[in-house]
Each structure stands twice: as C-alpha cells, then as structure tokens.
C-alpha cells in the first residue's frame, strides 16, 4: 500500500534537514542559511546551501538540490518510499502499512525485501560459524584463526560459514522468503535439475555491506581445495561491484576525520588493517578500482586516496591498471574539484595482512604516509623498467614515462614532470617537452564500462546539444525563476495560479513542474515548499535543480513574481501574433472575410502588446 500523504508530511516535519546533512560534514551558518561542502561531488569550498525555513537544499557547484527525501534518496541510493521509511525509522515514527505483518521486510519495496534476505542469510552464516559442531565449520574456524582472524573478529565483522546442502534455502523459506527473492539476492541459484539450491557451499563468508551498514551481498572463501578460491555475489539490484567498497560503512568516519582513504584488494587485508588501527581502509570487490569508486571515496576523504598494492605480480598488474585514473582532475588547474590519488607498493611480495603480521600496523601506516602521488609513482615504475645506463634504454624510458602524462599533457604539472624525466634519463629537456606536446591523449577506459557492456569500444558520444539563441535562453531562465519563486512562496503561486496554468512553457521540465505544482496546491493550498519541491521532483527529475536555487535577495518577491508573469505573457502574445501573421502570408488560402477578421485581430493584439511592453519596461525601470 502507498504511504499516505499524512505520514509523509509527519516524517518531513520530524526530519531536520540541517542536522541530517550536517552528518556528512561541517556546516556553517551565514545569515539565515547554512552552508557545507557538497557531499555529492569533491569540493573544498562550501557551495551547498541549506535553507532551514524552507527545508530545502541546493548545491551551486553541481546543481543538485531538493528536500530531505531527495537528499536521502541520492545519498543512500533509495527509492522515495524507502527514503520515507528510512527517515521514519530514524524519527521513531510508525508508518501505516497493511502489508507490514506478512513477513520480514514486507511492504517495504523490492529492494528492502532483498536486503532482508541478505540480512537473514548473514545471521544464518554467522550462527553456523560460531555454533555449528560440524567438522566443516571447525575447519572454517581454524582457517580464520590461522589468518589472525580469531577472537572477537568474527563477531565484529559478522563473519560466517556456508554449509551448503540446501540449508540456507530451507532456513530462508521458513522465514517467509520466496525462492525468487533468494535468487534475486543471489544467495541461491537454480540447479540443472530445476531445484533451488544454495549458491555458497563450504566457504568462509564475508558479508558485504553498503555505506549504511546493511548487508547487500557476500564474498566466500573456499575451505581447503576448490575453485574458485573466492566466490563473490553476482550483480543484483542491490549490489554493483563497480560502485561498492568493502568496509566503507566502518571506514567512512575515519576517512572524514583523517581526510585519507586507503584502498586494497582483499577482505582479510581490510580486516587486518582495521584491527591494527588503520580504520580508513576499504577494498574493491572482485573488480579493479573504478571512477565511481573514486567519486564515492572523495566524498569522505577530502585530502587523498591511497591505493595500496600487493608486492606480488598480481599487485603490480593492478598498479599498472591504476594509471588509467590519471586525468585533469589530478592537476592544480582542477581547483576545488581536484582529486589527489597516491600509491604505494608493499615490499617483499607481501599483502597488507602479511605485512602487518610481520611488521605491525605502525610500519604499514608509515608506508601509507610516505605514499607517492600516482603520477610520480607511475613515472618511477616506467623508468625502473629500463636500463638507464644505455642510450637505447634511456630513449625507451623517456617514451614510456611520458606516456603516463598523456592524459594531462597540456597542464603545467605535466611539463614539470617532463622536465624531471629529462633530468633522470639524461635527455635534452626541450626534446622531451616536444615529445610531450606530440602525445595523443589515450582513450579513457574504465572497469565500469566492462560491466556496462562497452568494453573495447570508445565511450559513447554525448548527444549533440543545439545552442539556443540568447532570447530563448533568457525565456527559459525566466520560466525557471518564476517556478522557483512560486515554490518558495506558495502564496505567490496561488495568486498567479491562472498564469501558471496558461503560460506556454518552452522548457518541458518547467511544464511538468508547473502542472505538478498546481496539482499539489489544488489538493492542499497550505502545502509547504518542501512538499511542492518533493512532488515536482517525482514528476520531473530535473525540478529540484532549479526550484531550490532561490531568488535574488535584493528582489521584492511580489514585484518579481508580477514582473516574471508579465514577461512570459508578453512573450506568449508575441508568439501568437507571429503564428497569425504566418497564416496571413498566404491570403489566397482562406476566405476574404476570414482574412479580414484575422488582420483586425492581429492589429488589435499588436496595439495592446505595444502598450503592455511600454508599461512593462517602465515598471522594470522604476523598480530598480
């Protein structure tokens, strides 16, 4: 059943937008508004404004905005009903739901059901690990102990054991879950005989949680011999490998306090680092680091992201792949959007867990603190591949190292590094700078493209956008400004309701927003701005971006609304006259009496329009 408007309003009124957004970073008050660094893109100077009176937010950097539900939907990756229920639970508000008693998570949407499946599976696996007396469970406990993951660690990290043999399927069925839900959550599969069976068998289980700490997937390590050694959940409606990071829910607080994120490639490595005091560590999940991963991390770690590579051959291949992330966002010219990527390779072919066991957490932290910028790291690796004592080696080394700089070849940073390459390879500086200038930027490849089916192809071209004439751009700006004003001042929306209904909107988004606004006010003339913006955002995804921008503080809202309404009306009248004149351009196609009537109508409209434009101009001048 749908959530009632009364419950939605109750949750909205109980949710303080300033407090909720303030959990993502420091908030500072300026006048009546509050400002913070936008949690949805990397910036160092706050450009995200919260209006506590309207309970609306808007980022002037990336254009995002909306009400408290919009913020939760975007930050938590939830649907609107899920966002309402999330905030309701936070505010201890009961939501009426006639499906609430049908089973775990019933009535909370498809994603919520899958989360409930994963949560119950995690509890089942954990119980098997901690209490089962089977030899297989004992072997799982022994494996964890040998890896230094005994004691309280299994409880802290909710580690588990999957016995297989249909035990999980039977357990979930007894809890009221359907086979289709188990399959969608990827904890069960359909066997060759058509029967539903457990996906994981005889494995140590690592629950994978989202940023909010809810289990959404699993990783399993086989006990003894077997292939594959590691088996991860496949892509599901909840789990996307190119976006999720293991232990982000535990690491994000430490990332925010230190400004640093540490990325490795293994579950046990991350657990070992956290237990050793390095609590800002996360791991990728069976995929290389992606640009989405970097964007997610940069929201929490505003100083640097350190990529930690194993010392073995696989780790070094991963180090080479990481060089794909070198782009203009790493240069000083990027300004507030700059992302600082660093890298370090562990010595002696060790992974982080092995290094901690041998040298301790402090030594690993020292290596992390000494990590090199990814550009410098990549250049060092390329130069190290060649014999610089020979002329042929130096020449090849220059070309190899310069290739690292190709994506940023026109930046001052690239030129500085090119000079360093010339010095280290004993090459002529001008020759090296010339080679840099001749480089062609590489095609951008990302592991995310593989998941999306674009691997091996150039990135799809962005749609061609026709540049609008200045007059049309002004027209659309006025449309958005009027709607933003009406959203903030519902009394003005009601006063100009007839105008909102009659305007010939040029921007389709404005047309959808206007219709939504009128519907909301018809149903509830006392609707709050946040409710109007929330409803409009459901009708048009771009609505919040311009409805939350606000209006100039120097303007008198009543005067500005009247000016904008008249401006748009004059524009509509001009277009109507132009359309009638187009009809008159072919007089032979209509009866003489129709032509004469049309001529008189156009003449009268033109006289009226001239008078309106003169009065409009005088009104605009006098109000300045």
N, C-alpha and C positions, 0 to 999 in steps of 0.2 A: 504494500500500500504506500502511496506517496506521502511524504512528510507534509503535515498541514502548515498553512501559512502562519498560524498562531505559534506553532512550535519553532518554525524558522525565525520568526520575529523574537521569540523568547530567547533563543540561542544567540541571536545577533546582539540583543541588548545586554546579555551576560558576558559577552566577549569583548574585552578591552583591546582594541587594535594596537595601541601604543605598547602595551605590555607584551602582547603576543609577538609583534615584530621586533620588540626590543630583545627578545631571546636570541636573535640571530647576530646581534652586535650592539655596540654602544649607540645610544640615542641621545641627541642634544636638542634642547628646546631653543627655538628662535622665534620670539614673538608668541603667537598663539599656536604655531605649528611645531612639529618635531621632525628632525632630520637624522638620517642614518645612511651608511653605505649600503647600496642596494644588494640584497642577498642573491640576486639572480644574474649579476654579472660582476666582473672584477673591477673594482674602483677603489681609490684611496681617499678621494674627497667625496663626502656625502652629497648625493644628488637625489635621494629618495625622500619625499615629503609625506608626512602623516598629518592629516587634518583631524584632530581629536573630536571637534564639534560635529563634523560630517561623518566620522568613522570611515574615511576613505584614504587611500594612499596612491601616490603616483611617483614614478621614477623618471626624472627628466633626462637620464642618461640612456636608458634602453626603451623607454616609452611604455613599460608595463604599469599596471595600476588596477584598482578595483576596491572592493570591500573586504571584510575579514574572510569571507568564504573564498573569494578569489585568491587571496594570499595563501590560505591553507591548501586549496586545490593545486596551486602551482608549486608550492614548497614541499608538499607531502605527496604529490602525484596521486591525488584522489579525485573521484567524481564529486559532483555537487552534493548528492545525498550523503556520500561518505564523509565529506568535509563537515556537513551539518552534524552528523553523528559524532565525529571526532571532537568537535567543539562542545557538543552537548555532554559528552562523557567528561571532558575536561572541566566543565562548569557544573557537573553533577546534576544535569537536567535529564529527566526521563522523557524519551521520545515515544509518542503513541505509535504502536506498530502491531497490527493484527497478526503478523507472521512471527512475532518475536518468540513464541513458545514452541515453534515447530522443530527446533533443533539448534545446535551450535551455530551461531552466526546467521541464522535465517532472517530474511528481511533486510539484510544489510548490503545487498548487491552481490553480483557475481564475484567481484574481486575479494570482498570480505569473506565470502564462503571459501574461496581458495586459501586465504590467509588462515582461516580457521582449520582447514585441512592440514596445512603446514605446521601450525602450532600444535595440533594434536599429535601429528607424526613425530615432531621433535620431542614431545613429552614421552611418547612411547619408546623412541630410540634411547632416550636418556635413562628411562627406567630399566630397559634391558641391559644397558651398560653397567648400571650401578647395582642391580639386584639379581640379575639372572645368574643361575648356578651352572649354566651350560658350559662345556669346555670351550666353545667358540667365543662366548662372552669373556671368559677368563683370558683367552688369548688376546682379545681386544684390550683388556685392562693391562696386560703385560706389555703389549706394544706401546701403549701410551706411557707407561712407566719408564720403558727403555728410552723413549724420546724426551724424557724430562717433563712429561705432561700428567704426572700423577697428583696425589694430594687433593687440594681443593680445586685444581684447574678444571677437571671435567664438569664440576658443578658451576663454576664461574662462567664457563664458555658453553654450557649446556651440551657437552659432547655426548655422543650416543653410540649405540651398536645396532646394526640392522641384521636380524637373524634370517630374514627372508622366509621362504616356505609359505608365503601367503599370510603370515602372522599379522603384518601391518594392515593388509586389506580387510581381514576379518575384524581387527580391532576398530578400524575406522567405520566399517559398516555397523558395528554395534553402537557407535556414537551417532548414528543417523546420517552419515555421509553417503552420497551416491557414488557408484563406480565411475560415472562420467566426471565427477568432481575430483576424484583421486587421480584420474588420467590427466585431466587438465592441469592439476597441480604438479604432475609428473612424479608422483610418488608411487604410481602404479602404471603398468603397461598391459596391453592385450597380447597374450601369448599366441603361438602358432595354432594352438588348439581352440582359440577363441575365448579362453578364460582370462579373467583379470588376475594378474599376479603382481607381487612386489617388484618394484624397479631395482631396489638395492638389496644385496644378499651378501652376508658375511663380510660386512665392512664397518670400519670405524666411521661414525657420521659427524660431520661438522655442519651445524645449522648455519645457513646464510641469512642474515637479517638485513632489512632495509634501514634507511637512515633513522627511522623512528624506533628501531629495535624490534620490529615484527618479523617473524620467520617467514621467508618467501621462497626458499629453495634449500638444496642440500649439496654438500660435497662428501663423497665417500671414498675412503682409502681401504683397499682390499687387505685382508689379514692373510699373511702367508703369500703363496704364489697365486697369480691370477692376472688376467688382463681385462680391461685396462687397469693399471695400478690405481689411478684416480678416476673416479666417475662423478661428473657434476650433473646437476639438473639441466635439462634442455631448456630452451627459451619457452616461457609461459607468459600469460597475460600479466603476471606479477614480476617475472624475472627476466632481465635483459643484461646479458653478460657485458655488453659494451658500455653499460651505464653504472652497474652495481660494483661496489667495492667491499670486500670482506672486512668486517670490524669497523666500518665507518661510524656506526651508531656509538661504539665505545670510544673512538678516536677523535670525534669532531670537537669535543670540549678541549682536549689537549691541543688540537690544531689551532683553535681560536686563541688560546692563551699564549701559545708559543709563536704562532704565525707560520709554523712549518708543518708540512705533511711529508711522511716517509712512505714510499711505495715499494713493496716487494712482490714476490710471485707465489707465495705459499701460505697455506693456513697455519701450519705449525710454526713457520717463521714469525708470523704476526703474533701468535700467542706467546712465543718465547720472548719477543721484543716487549710486549706489554708487561709480561711478568717480570722482566728485567728493568722496568721503569721507563721504557720508551713507548709511551702510551699514545703517540700521534702516528702510529703505523697502521697501514692498511695493505691489502693485497688485491691484485686483479684476480678474476675468476675464470681461469681457463682461456684467457684471451690476452693479447698484447694490450698495453695501455692505449686508450683512445682519447680523442679530443674531448669527447663528452666527459670522460673521467677527469680530465684536466680542468674542465669548466666546473665540475662538481667540487673538486678539491679546492679550487681557487676561491670558492665562496667561503670556505672555512679557514684556509691557510693563506693569509694575505701577504706573507713575506716570500716564501719559497716552497717549491715542491721538489723533494729529493728522491730520485729514482735509485733504488739500491739493487745492484746487480750481483748475482752469484758469481763466484770466480771460475766456475766450470765453463765448458764450451757453450752449453745452452744459455748461460747467463751472458756470455759475450755476444751471442747472436741477438739476444734481447737488447743488449746495449747498442748494437748497430741499428736495430729497428727503431730505437728511441730517437735517433737523429731525424726521423721524419717530422718530429714536432718542432723543429727549428723553423720559425717563421717570424713575420714582422712584429708579433705580439711580444717577442723577447728583446726588442730594441728599445732604447731610450725614447725614440720617436713615438712609441705607443702610448706614452704618458700614463694616465691613470689605469688604462686597460692592460698595462704590461704584466706579463706572467713570467716569473723567474724560475726556470727549470734548472735543477742541479743534478749531478750524477756522481756515483762512487761505486767502484768495483771492490768486492771483498777479496783479500789475499788468500793464497794457498788453496784455491778452488773450494772455498768454504761457502755454505749458505748461511743466512743470519742465525739460525738456530744453532748450527755447528760452531759458528764464531763465538756466540755467547757462551756456549758450553766450554769452549777452550780459553776464552779471554775475558769474559764477563761483559755485562751491559755497558759499563763505563767506557770501555775501549771501543765498543761499537758506536756509542754516542759521539765519541771523539772523532771517529771516521766520518760520521754523518755531518758533524760540524765543519769538517775540512773538505766537504764535497765541493767539486768544481762546477762552475756554470756549464750547462750542457754543451754550449758552443766550444768552450775551451777543452772540455772532456773529449768531444768528438774530434777536434783537431789533433789533440795529443794521441788519440788512438790511431788516426790515419798516418800521422808522421811516424809513429812507432812501428808501423808495418814495413818500413823501408830502411835500407842501409844508407844512412846519410853520409857515409864516408866515401861513397862513389857518386860520380856525376850523374849516372843514369838513375841511381836511387833518389838523389835529391830532386831531379826533374819530375820523376813519378810521384814523389812525396808531395811536391808543391801542388800538382794537379789533383791528387787525391784529397789533400787537406782543403783546398779551395772549394771542392765540391760541397763540403759541409756548409759553406757560406752562400751557396747559390740562391736559396730562398730569400736572403736578405741582402743581396749583392749591392743594392743601391744605398744602403744605410751607412752612416758614419762608423757604426760598430764593425761592420764587415770590412771596411777599409782599414780600420785599426788592427783587426785580427790578420788581415792580409799582410800588413807590414811585419807583424810578429812572425808569420810563416816565412816570409822572405828572409828575415834575420836568422831564424833557426835552421833554414835549409841553405843558407849562404847563397841566396839568389838575389838578382837585381830587383830592388823594390819597385821600380817603375814597370818592369816586365811583369811582375806578379800582379800589380794593380791593373795592368792591361788585360791579363788573363781573367781577373775577377770581373772586369767590365764586360768581357765577351761571353761569360757564362749564361746559360739559359736556365731560368727558374724551373725546377722539376715539377712534374705533375704531382699534385697532392694526393697521397694515398692514406687511407685510414682504415684501421681494422673494422670500424663501424660500417664501411662500405661493403665489406665482405658479408656481414650479417644481412645487409640490405639488398644483396644480390648485384652490387655494382662493381665487384672486384674485377680488376683488369681493364676497366673502362674509365675513360675520363669522366670527371664529375659532370653530372648533367647540367647543361647550361641554364642559367637563370632566365626566367621569362623576360622577354623584351618589354620594357615599360615605356610607353609613349609619353614624352614630356608634355605636360599640359600647358596651355597658354597662361600667362600671368593672371589674366582676368578670371580664368576658370579656377586657378589655384586660390585666388582671393575669395571667390564664391564659396568654395568648399571649406576654406578656413572660417568664413562667417557661419556656415552651417554648423560646423563642429563647436564653434564658440557659443552659439545660441543654445545648443543642446547641453553643453557643459554648464552654462549659467542656469538653465532650467532644472538640471539635475541637482545643483547645489541649492537652488531656491525654488522649492516646489510651488510657492505662492505665485511666482512669476510664470511657471509652467501652466498653472491653472488659469491665470489671467490671459495668457496667449494661447490657450488650447486650440481655438479656432485657427489661428495662424499655423500652429504645428501640424494641424490636420490638412491644411490647404497648400502648404509650401510644396513646390515641385523640386524635391531633393535631387541634387546632382550626384551626390555620393550615395551609393546603395547602402552603405553602412549607416549613414545618417537616416535614411528612410526607414530601415529596420529599427533603429534606436527610437525614432520618433513614434512609430507605431507601438513599440513596447512601452514607452513612457506614458502614452495616452491610455493604454490598457491598464497599466498599474494604477494610474491616478483615477481612472473610472471606477476600478474596484475598491480603491482606498484613497480618497482625496487627502488623507493625512499621512500618506506613505513617507517614510524617511528617505533622505538622499541615498543612503547605503542600500536600501531596498530597491530603489529605482535603478541604481547602477548595477546591482546584482541581477535584477531581472533583465535589464538590457544586455548584459554580458552573456546571458544564456541565449538570447536571440541573435546576437552578433558578437563574435569573439573579439573583434577589434574595439568594441564600445568602450571598455574601461580605459583604454589607452588615451582617448581624448576627453572622455567625460570627467576624468579625475585631474586634468591639468589645472583646473581653476581658471579664474579670470583676473585681469589686472587689478591690483589692489587700489589703484588710483581711480578706477571707474565707479560710478554710481550704478549699482545693479539694475535699478528700474529704468534709468535712462539708456543704459547699454542694451537692455533687452528690447526696448522700444526701437532703438536705432537699428538693431540687427533684424528685427521683424520687418521693418520698413525697407531695409536694404534688400532683403531677399524677395520681398513682394515686388519691389521695383524691377528687380532682375527677372522675375517670372512674367511681369507685364511686358517687358521688352521682348522677351522670347515669344509671347503670344502675338504681339504685333508683328514680329518678324515672320511668324508662321502664316499669318493672314496676308501679309504682303507677298509671300511666296505664292499663295493661291491667286492673288491678283495679277501675277506676272503672266498668266495665261487667260486673259479675259474671254477668249473665244470658247473656252471650255465650260462656261456657265451662262445661264440666262442673264440678260441685261439687268433685270430687276434685282437678282441676287448680287451681281457685281456692284451695283449702286449701293445696296444695303451694306455690303462688306466695306466699300470705300468710306461710307459715312461712319461706320463703326470704328474703323482704323483711325480716321481723322479725330473723332471724339476721344478715343483712348489716348492718342498721341498728345492732344491738348492737355488732358488730365495728367498724363505722365510727366509732361514738361513742368507743370505746376508742382507736382509732387517732388520731383527731383530738385527743383529750386528750394522748396521748403525743407527738404531733407538736408541739403547742403548747408542751409542757414542754421538748421538745428545742430548739425555736427560742429559748425564753427563756433556757435555760441556756447556749446558745452565744453569747449576746450579751455 
